[in-house]
Amino acid sequence: MASLWPWLAVAGIGALHGLNPATGWAFAAAWGVRSRDRSQALRALVPIAVGHAASVALVAAAVALGLSMDRMALQALAGGLLVAVVAYHLWGRSSGKTAGHAGLALWSFMMSTAHGAGLMLVPALIPLCMGDAPAAREITASGSLMLALAAVGVHTAAMLGVTGVIATGVCRGFDFRRKSPATPH
């Protein structure tokens, strides 16, 4: 049972990320509501997953390979990139256009990196990656990188499950509201 706890922690953190509107359900729901097609909300999960998984994989690979990362520098870089993309979007494009799948994936990567999504997994990743290693041995890529990437998959799947449920629930709420007769005041 002790070896199951890190996996449950990885999945639980993913599920909590899925509850946060900044992790994508609000954008996925907006795509579904705007198009009046709930399946659009589910299609938006693909670029959200790609961006989030890339951000988390960056940290997971660093942990598995025993690399150190400057959290503040990484978050400042992601935040700066986010500001640059927002500035480009506001001044370079018309405000009526929506971001495409590539833009949504980039946004997801930047937001995940800026708020430290992968960094939150480090306490769960270390026991997974060092499970077979003696305490004195450094972490190597033999097996631990694959475990770290599996943890990224579990984390992302849990996040997407919750994100998808919330986004489709919001779309259903708007569908219900459109179909119900207007109530007199």
N, CA and C atoms as an extended XYZ file, in Angstrom:
555
Properties=species:S:1:pos:R:3:atomname:S:1:resname:S:1:resid:I:1 pbc="F F F"
N         0.824       -1.205        0.000 N   MET     1
C         0.000        0.000        0.000 CA  MET     1
C         0.861        1.259        0.000 C   MET     1
N         2.041        1.200        0.643 N   ALA     2
C         2.908        2.371        0.709 CA  ALA     2
C         3.363        2.801       -0.677 C   ALA     2
N         3.553        1.858       -1.594 N   SER     3
C         3.992        2.224       -2.943 CA  SER     3
C         2.851        2.815       -3.770 C   SER     3
N         1.628        2.668       -3.316 N   LEU     4
C         0.486        3.223       -4.033 CA  LEU     4
C         0.269        4.705       -3.707 C   LEU     4
N         0.703        5.143       -2.531 N   TRP     5
C         0.460        6.524       -2.104 CA  TRP     5
C         1.042        7.570       -3.048 C   TRP     5
N         2.275        7.429       -3.537 N   PRO     6
C         2.758        8.452       -4.478 CA  PRO     6
C         1.898        8.546       -5.739 C   PRO     6
N         1.409        7.414       -6.232 N   TRP     7
C         0.554        7.426       -7.420 CA  TRP     7
C        -0.777        8.103       -7.119 C   TRP     7
N        -1.334        7.824       -5.942 N   LEU     8
C        -2.587        8.488       -5.547 CA  LEU     8
C        -2.378        9.993       -5.379 C   LEU     8
N        -1.220       10.379       -4.854 N   ALA     9
C        -0.911       11.804       -4.707 CA  ALA     9
C        -0.808       12.473       -6.070 C   ALA     9
N        -0.147       11.819       -7.014 N   VAL    10
C        -0.008       12.355       -8.366 CA  VAL    10
C        -1.385       12.519       -9.012 C   VAL    10
N        -2.240       11.513       -8.877 N   ALA    11
C        -3.594       11.582       -9.443 CA  ALA    11
C        -4.432       12.629       -8.711 C   ALA    11
N        -4.311       12.691       -7.408 N   GLY    12
C        -5.080       13.666       -6.625 CA  GLY    12
C        -4.720       15.097       -6.959 C   GLY    12
N        -3.431       15.366       -7.143 N   ILE    13
C        -3.015       16.716       -7.526 CA  ILE    13
C        -3.551       17.039       -8.920 C   ILE    13
N        -3.556       16.040       -9.799 N   GLY    14
C        -4.136       16.249      -11.131 CA  GLY    14
C        -5.614       16.576      -11.060 C   GLY    14
N        -6.348       15.858      -10.217 N   ALA    15
C        -7.780       16.120      -10.061 CA  ALA    15
C        -8.014       17.525       -9.498 C   ALA    15
N        -7.190       17.935       -8.532 N   LEU    16
C        -7.321       19.295       -7.993 CA  LEU    16
C        -7.023       20.345       -9.061 C   LEU    16
N        -6.025       20.087       -9.898 N   HIS    17
C        -5.752       21.014      -10.996 CA  HIS    17
C        -6.949       21.114      -11.929 C   HIS    17
N        -7.626       20.012      -12.134 N   GLY    18
C        -8.795       20.017      -13.011 CA  GLY    18
C        -9.925       20.888      -12.499 C   GLY    18
N        -9.990       21.093      -11.184 N   LEU    19
C       -11.024       21.953      -10.599 CA  LEU    19
C       -10.762       23.440      -10.830 C   LEU    19
N        -9.520       23.802      -11.031 N   ASN    20
C        -9.123       25.201      -11.173 CA  ASN    20
C        -9.487       25.704      -12.565 C   ASN    20
N       -10.255       26.797      -12.675 N   PRO    21
C       -10.629       27.294      -14.003 CA  PRO    21
C        -9.419       27.734      -14.830 C   PRO    21
N        -8.322       28.099      -14.191 N   ALA    22
C        -7.127       28.520      -14.924 CA  ALA    22
C        -6.449       27.359      -15.633 C   ALA    22
N        -6.803       26.122      -15.287 N   THR    23
C        -6.171       24.977      -15.931 CA  THR    23
C        -6.907       24.536      -17.182 C   THR    23
N        -7.957       25.197      -17.550 N   GLY    24
C        -8.517       24.946      -18.850 CA  GLY    24
C        -9.999       24.684      -18.960 C   GLY    24
N       -10.681       24.302      -17.887 N   TRP    25
C       -12.089       23.964      -18.089 CA  TRP    25
C       -12.893       25.179      -18.532 C   TRP    25
N       -12.512       26.364      -18.091 N   ALA    26
C       -13.250       27.556      -18.501 CA  ALA    26
C       -13.096       27.787      -20.007 C   ALA    26
N       -11.877       27.581      -20.530 N   PHE    27
C       -11.664       27.741      -21.965 CA  PHE    27
C       -12.364       26.641      -22.747 C   PHE    27
N       -12.277       25.425      -22.262 N   ALA    28
C       -12.949       24.310      -22.938 CA  ALA    28
C       -14.462       24.540      -22.959 C   ALA    28
N       -15.007       24.967      -21.833 N   ALA    29
C       -16.447       25.242      -21.775 CA  ALA    29
C       -16.818       26.387      -22.706 C   ALA    29
N       -15.986       27.419      -22.769 N   ALA    30
C       -16.267       28.551      -23.659 CA  ALA    30
C       -16.297       28.101      -25.115 C   ALA    30
N       -15.377       27.218      -25.491 N   TRP    31
C       -15.396       26.709      -26.867 CA  TRP    31
C       -16.687       25.941      -27.132 C   TRP    31
N       -17.117       25.141      -26.176 N   GLY    32
C       -18.342       24.372      -26.345 CA  GLY    32
C       -19.582       25.248      -26.380 C   GLY    32
N       -19.659       26.226      -25.487 N   VAL    33
C       -20.824       27.114      -25.426 CA  VAL    33
C       -20.879       27.992      -26.668 C   VAL    33
N       -19.738       28.521      -27.064 N   ARG    34
C       -19.701       29.418      -28.223 CA  ARG    34
C       -20.133       28.707      -29.501 C   ARG    34
N       -19.694       27.453      -29.649 N   SER    35
C       -20.039       26.706      -30.856 CA  SER    35
C       -21.394       26.004      -30.731 C   SER    35
N       -21.960       26.025      -29.522 N   ARG    36
C       -23.211       25.313      -29.213 CA  ARG    36
C       -23.071       23.812      -29.466 C   ARG    36
N       -21.856       23.320      -29.230 N   ASP    37
C       -21.541       21.908      -29.447 CA  ASP    37
C       -20.651       21.434      -28.302 C   ASP    37
N       -21.204       20.594      -27.437 N   ARG    38
C       -20.463       20.088      -26.284 CA  ARG    38
C       -19.194       19.336      -26.685 C   ARG    38
N       -19.207       18.722      -27.854 N   SER    39
C       -18.029       17.969      -28.280 CA  SER    39
C       -16.837       18.891      -28.526 C   SER    39
N       -17.101       20.172      -28.829 N   GLN    40
C       -16.004       21.134      -28.969 CA  GLN    40
C       -15.276       21.319      -27.635 C   GLN    40
N       -16.019       21.274      -26.545 N   ALA    41
C       -15.401       21.384      -25.223 CA  ALA    41
C       -14.460       20.210      -24.987 C   ALA    41
N       -14.869       19.036      -25.404 N   LEU    42
C       -14.015       17.858      -25.229 CA  LEU    42
C       -12.820       17.899      -26.176 C   LEU    42
N       -13.003       18.419      -27.391 N   ARG    43
C       -11.876       18.546      -28.330 CA  ARG    43
C       -10.834       19.525      -27.817 C   ARG    43
N       -11.258       20.523      -27.067 N   ALA    44
C       -10.318       21.502      -26.512 CA  ALA    44
C        -9.412       20.874      -25.456 C   ALA    44
N        -9.803       19.719      -24.928 N   LEU    45
C        -8.973       19.062      -23.915 CA  LEU    45
C        -7.652       18.567      -24.481 C   LEU    45
N        -7.598       18.265      -25.775 N   VAL    46
C        -6.358       17.747      -26.374 CA  VAL    46
C        -5.223       18.773      -26.279 C   VAL    46
N        -5.404       20.013      -26.785 N   PRO    47
C        -4.295       20.966      -26.637 CA  PRO    47
C        -4.021       21.348      -25.184 C   PRO    47
N        -5.044       21.351      -24.348 N   ILE    48
C        -4.833       21.624      -22.924 CA  ILE    48
C        -3.944       20.530      -22.337 C   ILE    48
N        -4.214       19.289      -22.697 N   ALA    49
C        -3.418       18.158      -22.201 CA  ALA    49
C        -1.987       18.232      -22.691 C   ALA    49
N        -1.804       18.565      -23.952 N   VAL    50
C        -0.456       18.637      -24.518 CA  VAL    50
C         0.376       19.687      -23.789 C   VAL    50
N        -0.176       20.873      -23.601 N   GLY    51
C         0.559       21.937      -22.921 CA  GLY    51
C         0.853       21.605      -21.471 C   GLY    51
N        -0.135       21.081      -20.765 N   HIS    52
C         0.045       20.747      -19.354 CA  HIS    52
C         1.051       19.610      -19.186 C   HIS    52
N         0.914       18.582      -19.999 N   ALA    53
C         1.832       17.438      -19.904 CA  ALA    53
C         3.259       17.854      -20.236 C   ALA    53
N         3.435       18.749      -21.200 N   ALA    54
C         4.783       19.217      -21.542 CA  ALA    54
C         5.414       19.954      -20.363 C   ALA    54
N         4.633       20.772      -19.684 N   SER    55
C         5.143       21.503      -18.530 CA  SER    55
C         5.522       20.558      -17.388 C   SER    55
N         4.638       19.632      -17.096 N   VAL    56
C         4.891       18.689      -16.009 CA  VAL    56
C         6.042       17.752      -16.384 C   VAL    56
N         6.116       17.344      -17.650 N   ALA    57
C         7.197       16.457      -18.101 CA  ALA    57
C         8.556       17.124      -17.967 C   ALA    57
N         8.604       18.425      -18.168 N   LEU    58
C         9.848       19.167      -18.004 CA  LEU    58
C        10.393       18.991      -16.588 C   LEU    58
N         9.531       19.157      -15.600 N   VAL    59
C         9.939       19.006      -14.203 CA  VAL    59
C        10.198       17.534      -13.868 C   VAL    59
N         9.341       16.642      -14.351 N   ALA    60
C         9.515       15.217      -14.063 CA  ALA    60
C        10.830       14.697      -14.625 C   ALA    60
N        11.187       15.130      -15.817 N   ALA    61
C        12.463       14.703      -16.399 CA  ALA    61
C        13.637       15.238      -15.589 C   ALA    61
N        13.524       16.471      -15.122 N   ALA    62
C        14.594       17.038      -14.300 CA  ALA    62
C        14.767       16.240      -13.006 C   ALA    62
N        13.651       15.854      -12.386 N   VAL    63
C        13.721       15.058      -11.153 CA  VAL    63
C        14.320       13.690      -11.455 C   VAL    63
N        13.847       13.047      -12.513 N   ALA    64
C        14.322       11.709      -12.848 CA  ALA    64
C        15.804       11.704      -13.206 C   ALA    64
N        16.270       12.783      -13.816 N   LEU    65
C        17.677       12.856      -14.208 CA  LEU    65
C        18.554       13.481      -13.131 C   LEU    65
N        17.945       13.883      -12.027 N   GLY    66
C        18.698       14.447      -10.914 CA  GLY    66
C        19.175       15.867      -11.168 C   GLY    66
N        18.515       16.587      -12.055 N   LEU    67
C        18.892       17.965      -12.355 CA  LEU    67
C        18.230       18.912      -11.367 C   LEU    67
N        18.885       20.007      -11.099 N   SER    68
C        18.261       21.013      -10.235 CA  SER    68
C        17.702       22.117      -11.120 C   SER    68
N        16.630       22.730      -10.654 N   MET    69
C        15.979       23.802      -11.401 CA  MET    69
C        15.744       24.967      -10.453 C   MET    69
N        15.910       26.160      -10.959 N   ASP    70
C        15.606       27.353      -10.190 CA  ASP    70
C        14.130       27.668      -10.391 C   ASP    70
N        13.335       27.381       -9.376 N   ARG    71
C        11.879       27.557       -9.470 CA  ARG    71
C        11.504       28.972       -9.860 C   ARG    71
N        12.125       29.949       -9.235 N   MET    72
C        11.776       31.347       -9.512 CA  MET    72
C        12.119       31.730      -10.953 C   MET    72
N        13.258       31.278      -11.450 N   ALA    73
C        13.645       31.597      -12.826 CA  ALA    73
C        12.684       30.946      -13.815 C   ALA    73
N        12.316       29.694      -13.557 N   LEU    74
C        11.394       28.987      -14.440 CA  LEU    74
C        10.026       29.659      -14.452 C   LEU    74
N         9.519       30.022      -13.279 N   GLN    75
C         8.219       30.671      -13.202 CA  GLN    75
C         8.265       32.082      -13.800 C   GLN    75
N         9.366       32.809      -13.609 N   ALA    76
C         9.495       34.145      -14.185 CA  ALA    76
C         9.552       34.063      -15.711 C   ALA    76
N        10.262       33.074      -16.237 N   LEU    77
C        10.330       32.893      -17.683 CA  LEU    77
C         8.943       32.581      -18.258 C   LEU    77
N         8.216       31.674      -17.616 N   ALA    78
C         6.868       31.326      -18.085 CA  ALA    78
C         5.925       32.521      -17.964 C   ALA    78
N         6.017       33.255      -16.877 N   GLY    79
C         5.175       34.440      -16.696 CA  GLY    79
C         5.481       35.509      -17.733 C   GLY    79
N         6.766       35.723      -18.028 N   GLY    80
C         7.154       36.687      -19.058 CA  GLY    80
C         6.645       36.285      -20.434 C   GLY    80
N         6.742       34.992      -20.734 N   LEU    81
C         6.226       34.493      -22.009 CA  LEU    81
C         4.714       34.682      -22.088 C   LEU    81
N         4.028       34.453      -20.973 N   LEU    82
C         2.577       34.648      -20.930 CA  LEU    82
C         2.219       36.111      -21.200 C   LEU    82
N         2.937       37.030      -20.573 N   VAL    83
C         2.683       38.457      -20.787 CA  VAL    83
C         2.939       38.822      -22.250 C   VAL    83
N         4.008       38.292      -22.847 N   ALA    84
C         4.310       38.578      -24.255 CA  ALA    84
C         3.205       38.069      -25.175 C   ALA    84
N         2.700       36.879      -24.911 N   VAL    85
C         1.631       36.327      -25.749 CA  VAL    85
C         0.345       37.137      -25.589 C   VAL    85
N         0.025       37.533      -24.373 N   VAL    86
C        -1.172       38.359      -24.145 CA  VAL    86
C        -1.025       39.701      -24.862 C   VAL    86
N         0.152       40.312      -24.769 N   ALA    87
C         0.379       41.587      -25.450 CA  ALA    87
C         0.238       41.410      -26.962 C   ALA    87
N         0.796       40.352      -27.506 N   TYR    88
C         0.651       40.080      -28.942 CA  TYR    88
C        -0.821       39.904      -29.310 C   TYR    88
N        -1.524       39.170      -28.480 N   HIS    89
C        -2.942       38.913      -28.756 CA  HIS    89
C        -3.760       40.203      -28.711 C   HIS    89
N        -3.486       41.057      -27.734 N   LEU    90
C        -4.254       42.289      -27.586 CA  LEU    90
C        -3.936       43.316      -28.662 C   LEU    90
N        -2.666       43.447      -29.015 N   TRP    91
C        -2.291       44.489      -29.955 CA  TRP    91
C        -2.101       43.991      -31.384 C   TRP    91
N        -1.929       42.715      -31.558 N   GLY    92
C        -1.630       42.206      -32.884 CA  GLY    92
C        -2.797       41.555      -33.597 C   GLY    92
N        -3.856       41.278      -32.889 N   ARG    93
C        -4.986       40.564      -33.488 CA  ARG    93
C        -6.283       41.243      -33.080 C   ARG    93
N        -7.326       40.953      -33.811 N   SER    94
C        -8.638       41.491      -33.425 CA  SER    94
C        -9.139       40.725      -32.207 C   SER    94
N        -9.857       41.387      -31.353 N   SER    95
C       -10.316       40.755      -30.118 CA  SER    95
C       -11.441       39.754      -30.347 C   SER    95
N       -12.024       39.731      -31.527 N   GLY    96
C       -13.118       38.811      -31.796 CA  GLY    96
C       -12.665       37.397      -32.125 C   GLY    96
N       -11.389       37.226      -32.441 N   LYS    97
C       -10.890       35.907      -32.809 CA  LYS    97
C       -10.584       35.081      -31.563 C   LYS    97
N       -10.754       33.781      -31.676 N   THR    98
C       -10.370       32.895      -30.584 CA  THR    98
C        -9.036       32.252      -30.913 C   THR    98
N        -8.358       31.804      -29.914 N   ALA    99
C        -7.083       31.116      -30.107 CA  ALA    99
C        -7.350       29.747      -30.720 C   ALA    99
N        -6.432       29.302      -31.548 N   GLY   100
C        -6.546       27.967      -32.117 CA  GLY   100
C        -5.997       26.929      -31.156 C   GLY   100
N        -5.913       25.710      -31.630 N   HIS   101
C        -5.407       24.626      -30.779 CA  HIS   101
C        -3.964       24.864      -30.357 C   HIS   101
N        -3.128       25.372      -31.266 N   ALA   102
C        -1.727       25.644      -30.914 CA  ALA   102
C        -1.655       26.725      -29.840 C   ALA   102
N        -2.474       27.757      -29.971 N   GLY   103
C        -2.501       28.816      -28.963 CA  GLY   103
C        -2.973       28.310      -27.610 C   GLY   103
N        -3.955       27.437      -27.627 N   LEU   104
C        -4.453       26.871      -26.378 CA  LEU   104
C        -3.402       25.971      -25.728 C   LEU   104
N        -2.658       25.207      -26.528 N   ALA   105
C        -1.587       24.360      -25.996 CA  ALA   105
C        -0.475       25.223      -25.398 C   ALA   105
N        -0.102       26.292      -26.094 N   LEU   106
C         0.930       27.190      -25.577 CA  LEU   106
C         0.465       27.848      -24.291 C   LEU   106
N        -0.783       28.313      -24.267 N   TRP   107
C        -1.333       28.918      -23.045 CA  TRP   107
C        -1.295       27.915      -21.891 C   TRP   107
N        -1.691       26.678      -22.160 N   SER   108
C        -1.711       25.646      -21.123 CA  SER   108
C        -0.305       25.382      -20.601 C   SER   108
N         0.679       25.316      -21.493 N   PHE   109
C         2.064       25.107      -21.081 CA  PHE   109
C         2.544       26.260      -20.201 C   PHE   109
N         2.270       27.498      -20.639 N   MET   110
C         2.733       28.657      -19.877 CA  MET   110
C         2.063       28.750      -18.512 C   MET   110
N         0.759       28.539      -18.462 N   MET   111
C         0.054       28.613      -17.180 CA  MET   111
C         0.515       27.511      -16.241 C   MET   111
N         0.676       26.310      -16.763 N   SER   112
C         1.122       25.195      -15.931 CA  SER   112
C         2.515       25.452      -15.384 C   SER   112
N         3.386       25.977      -16.229 N   THR   113
C         4.751       26.255      -15.798 CA  THR   113
C         4.783       27.418      -14.818 C   THR   113
N         4.018       28.469      -15.116 N   ALA   114
C         4.022       29.667      -14.264 CA  ALA   114
C         3.499       29.370      -12.865 C   ALA   114
N         2.496       28.512      -12.747 N   HIS   115
C         1.982       28.241      -11.400 CA  HIS   115
C         2.642       27.022      -10.760 C   HIS   115
N         3.615       26.436      -11.439 N   GLY   116
C         4.422       25.382      -10.820 CA  GLY   116
C         3.744       24.028      -10.757 C   GLY   116
N         2.976       23.676      -11.779 N   ALA   117
C         2.254       22.401      -11.762 CA  ALA   117
C         3.197       21.225      -11.548 C   ALA   117
N         4.277       21.169      -12.303 N   GLY   118
C         5.215       20.061      -12.159 CA  GLY   118
C         5.949       20.090      -10.832 C   GLY   118
N         6.222       21.299      -10.335 N   LEU   119
C         6.955       21.419       -9.069 CA  LEU   119
C         6.160       20.844       -7.902 C   LEU   119
N         4.829       20.898       -7.993 N   MET   120
C         4.000       20.345       -6.926 CA  MET   120
C         4.098       18.829       -6.859 C   MET   120
N         4.520       18.221       -7.962 N   LEU   121
C         4.619       16.761       -8.018 CA  LEU   121
C         5.942       16.229       -7.479 C   LEU   121
N         6.915       17.093       -7.269 N   VAL   122
C         8.253       16.631       -6.862 CA  VAL   122
C         8.212       15.731       -5.624 C   VAL   122
N         7.464       16.077       -4.563 N   PRO   123
C         7.444       15.169       -3.406 CA  PRO   123
C         6.917       13.770       -3.724 C   PRO   123
N         6.027       13.659       -4.683 N   ALA   124
C         5.526       12.336       -5.076 CA  ALA   124
C         6.448       11.666       -6.086 C   ALA   124
N         7.123       12.456       -6.918 N   LEU   125
C         8.006       11.881       -7.932 CA  LEU   125
C         9.276       11.278       -7.343 C   LEU   125
N         9.813       11.906       -6.319 N   ILE   126
C        11.075       11.416       -5.759 CA  ILE   126
C        10.940        9.984       -5.246 C   ILE   126
N         9.898        9.633       -4.464 N   PRO   127
C         9.786        8.226       -4.051 CA  PRO   127
C         9.579        7.275       -5.234 C   PRO   127
N         8.872        7.733       -6.264 N   LEU   128
C         8.660        6.878       -7.436 CA  LEU   128
C         9.973        6.636       -8.172 C   LEU   128
N        10.735        7.701       -8.370 N   CYS   129
C        11.966        7.601       -9.149 CA  CYS   129
C        13.094        6.937       -8.374 C   CYS   129
N        13.069        7.036       -7.058 N   MET   130
C        14.145        6.455       -6.245 CA  MET   130
C        13.726        5.152       -5.585 C   MET   130
N        12.573        4.622       -5.941 N   GLY   131
C        12.057        3.439       -5.277 CA  GLY   131
C        13.006        2.263       -5.246 C   GLY   131
N        13.718        1.979       -6.332 N   ASP   132
C        14.619        0.831       -6.381 CA  ASP   132
C        16.064        1.212       -6.115 C   ASP   132
N        16.329        2.490       -5.883 N   ALA   133
C        17.707        2.937       -5.745 CA  ALA   133
C        18.127        2.963       -4.284 C   ALA   133
N        19.367        2.547       -4.000 N   PRO   134
C        19.875        2.720       -2.640 CA  PRO   134
C        20.004        4.214       -2.332 C   PRO   134
N        19.928        4.570       -1.063 N   ALA   135
C        19.923        5.980       -0.667 CA  ALA   135
C        21.168        6.718       -1.131 C   ALA   135
N        22.300        6.052       -1.201 N   ALA   136
C        23.541        6.734       -1.553 CA  ALA   136
C        23.700        6.927       -3.066 C   ALA   136
N        22.963        6.173       -3.874 N   ARG   137
C        23.127        6.250       -5.324 CA  ARG   137
C        22.363        7.447       -5.892 C   ARG   137
N        22.949        8.116       -6.859 N   GLU   138
C        22.256        9.233       -7.497 CA  GLU   138
C        21.161        8.686       -8.409 C   GLU   138
N        20.183        9.531       -8.668 N   ILE   139
C        19.107        9.144       -9.574 CA  ILE   139
C        19.685        9.072      -10.987 C   ILE   139
N        19.367        8.026      -11.703 N   THR   140
C        19.798        7.906      -13.098 CA  THR   140
C        18.572        7.711      -13.966 C   THR   140
N        18.781        7.803      -15.263 N   ALA   141
C        17.668        7.679      -16.202 CA  ALA   141
C        17.214        6.239      -16.377 C   ALA   141
N        17.909        5.271      -15.797 N   SER   142
C        17.532        3.867      -15.995 CA  SER   142
C        16.262        3.545      -15.236 C   SER   142
N        15.146        3.643      -15.899 N   GLY   143
C        13.866        3.296      -15.295 CA  GLY   143
C        13.156        4.455      -14.634 C   GLY   143
N        13.873        5.356      -13.987 N   SER   144
C        13.191        6.420      -13.265 CA  SER   144
C        12.581        7.449      -14.221 C   SER   144
N        13.182        7.646      -15.379 N   LEU   145
C        12.584        8.567      -16.342 CA  LEU   145
C        11.240        8.021      -16.831 C   LEU   145
N        11.173        6.714      -17.052 N   MET   146
C         9.911        6.103      -17.483 CA  MET   146
C         8.853        6.202      -16.381 C   MET   146
N         9.256        6.012      -15.138 N   LEU   147
C         8.319        6.169      -14.019 CA  LEU   147
C         7.831        7.615      -13.927 C   LEU   147
N         8.739        8.552      -14.122 N   ALA   148
C         8.357        9.961      -14.065 CA  ALA   148
C         7.374       10.291      -15.185 C   ALA   148
N         7.619        9.782      -16.375 N   LEU   149
C         6.699       10.036      -17.486 CA  LEU   149
C         5.350        9.344      -17.266 C   LEU   149
N         5.364        8.172      -16.632 N   ALA   150
C         4.102        7.508      -16.282 CA  ALA   150
C         3.331        8.361      -15.270 C   ALA   150
N         4.055        8.969      -14.332 N   ALA   151
C         3.411        9.847      -13.352 CA  ALA   151
C         2.800       11.064      -14.046 C   ALA   151
N         3.499       11.588      -15.056 N   VAL   152
C         2.946       12.704      -15.834 CA  VAL   152
C         1.637       12.274      -16.491 C   VAL   152
N         1.617       11.058      -17.036 N   GLY   153
C         0.401       10.549      -17.670 CA  GLY   153
C        -0.747       10.399      -16.696 C   GLY   153
N        -0.471        9.862      -15.514 N   VAL   154
C        -1.514        9.687      -14.496 CA  VAL   154
C        -2.037       11.054      -14.047 C   VAL   154
N        -1.117       11.972      -13.807 N   HIS   155
C        -1.488       13.321      -13.360 CA  HIS   155
C        -2.352       14.013      -14.418 C   HIS   155
N        -1.911       13.962      -15.659 N   THR   156
C        -2.633       14.631      -16.739 CA  THR   156
C        -3.998       13.991      -16.976 C   THR   156
N        -4.070       12.668      -16.907 N   ALA   157
C        -5.353       11.983      -17.095 CA  ALA   157
C        -6.352       12.382      -16.013 C   ALA   157
N        -5.897       12.463      -14.773 N   ALA   158
C        -6.793       12.872      -13.682 CA  ALA   158
C        -7.247       14.311      -13.880 C   ALA   158
N        -6.321       15.196      -14.272 N   MET   159
C        -6.682       16.587      -14.508 CA  MET   159
C        -7.700       16.697      -15.643 C   MET   159
N        -7.458       15.977      -16.738 N   LEU   160
C        -8.366       16.048      -17.885 CA  LEU   160
C        -9.731       15.451      -17.575 C   LEU   160
N        -9.759       14.408      -16.778 N   GLY   161
C       -11.051       13.830      -16.401 CA  GLY   161
C       -11.922       14.848      -15.691 C   GLY   161
N       -11.355       15.513      -14.702 N   VAL   162
C       -12.115       16.521      -13.956 CA  VAL   162
C       -12.424       17.724      -14.841 C   VAL   162
N       -11.445       18.173      -15.633 N   THR   163
C       -11.651       19.307      -16.538 CA  THR   163
C       -12.780       19.019      -17.521 C   THR   163
N       -12.777       17.820      -18.092 N   GLY   164
C       -13.815       17.436      -19.052 CA  GLY   164
C       -15.197       17.378      -18.430 C   GLY   164
N       -15.290       16.837      -17.229 N   VAL   165
C       -16.589       16.754      -16.551 CA  VAL   165
C       -17.133       18.158      -16.269 C   VAL   165
N       -16.278       19.042      -15.785 N   ILE   166
C       -16.742       20.393      -15.472 CA  ILE   166
C       -17.112       21.145      -16.752 C   ILE   166
N       -16.269       21.055      -17.781 N   ALA   167
C       -16.544       21.779      -19.037 CA  ALA   167
C       -17.847       21.306      -19.676 C   ALA   167
N       -18.069       19.998      -19.732 N   THR   168
C       -19.320       19.518      -20.327 CA  THR   168
C       -20.515       19.844      -19.435 C   THR   168
N       -20.309       19.871      -18.125 N   GLY   169
C       -21.384       20.276      -17.217 CA  GLY   169
C       -21.791       21.723      -17.436 C   GLY   169
N       -20.806       22.593      -17.647 N   VAL   170
C       -21.106       23.996      -17.939 CA  VAL   170
C       -21.862       24.096      -19.255 C   VAL   170
N       -21.414       23.352      -20.258 N   CYS   171
C       -22.107       23.368      -21.565 CA  CYS   171
C       -23.542       22.874      -21.420 C   CYS   171
N       -23.743       21.836      -20.638 N   ARG   172
C       -25.110       21.334      -20.416 CA  ARG   172
C       -25.962       22.375      -19.706 C   ARG   172
N       -25.362       23.090      -18.774 N   GLY   173
C       -26.088       24.157      -18.084 CA  GLY   173
C       -26.554       25.225      -19.047 C   GLY   173
N       -25.693       25.607      -19.991 N   PHE   174
C       -26.084       26.589      -20.994 CA  PHE   174
C       -27.117       26.015      -21.946 C   PHE   174
N       -26.996       24.725      -22.291 N   ASP   175
C       -28.000       24.079      -23.140 CA  ASP   175
C       -29.361       24.102      -22.461 C   ASP   175
N       -29.391       23.770      -21.177 N   PHE   176
C       -30.637       23.763      -20.421 CA  PHE   176
C       -31.241       25.160      -20.391 C   PHE   176
N       -30.385       26.139      -20.162 N   ARG   177
C       -30.864       27.518      -20.075 CA  ARG   177
C       -31.453       27.988      -21.405 C   ARG   177
N       -30.833       27.586      -22.518 N   ARG   178
C       -31.339       27.976      -23.846 CA  ARG   178
C       -32.686       27.305      -24.132 C   ARG   178
N       -32.868       26.069      -23.661 N   LYS   179
C       -34.070       25.296      -23.968 CA  LYS   179
C       -35.240       25.620      -23.049 C   LYS   179
N       -34.949       26.146      -21.860 N   SER   180
C       -36.036       26.421      -20.917 CA  SER   180
C       -36.750       27.717      -21.303 C   SER   180
N       -38.067       27.746      -21.081 N   PRO   181
C       -38.828       28.965      -21.405 CA  PRO   181
C       -38.428       30.079      -20.451 C   PRO   181
N       -38.547       31.288      -20.955 N   ALA   182
C       -38.217       32.447      -20.137 CA  ALA   182
C       -39.180       32.533      -18.957 C   ALA   182
N       -38.651       32.842      -17.814 N   THR   183
C       -39.503       32.956      -16.617 CA  THR   183
C       -39.938       34.399      -16.458 C   THR   183
N       -41.222       34.620      -16.199 N   PRO   184
C       -41.702       36.011      -16.006 CA  PRO   184
C       -41.222       36.559      -14.672 C   PRO   184
N       -41.015       37.852      -14.635 N   HIS   185
C       -40.580       38.507      -13.387 CA  HIS   185
C       -41.730       39.046      -12.637 C   HIS   185
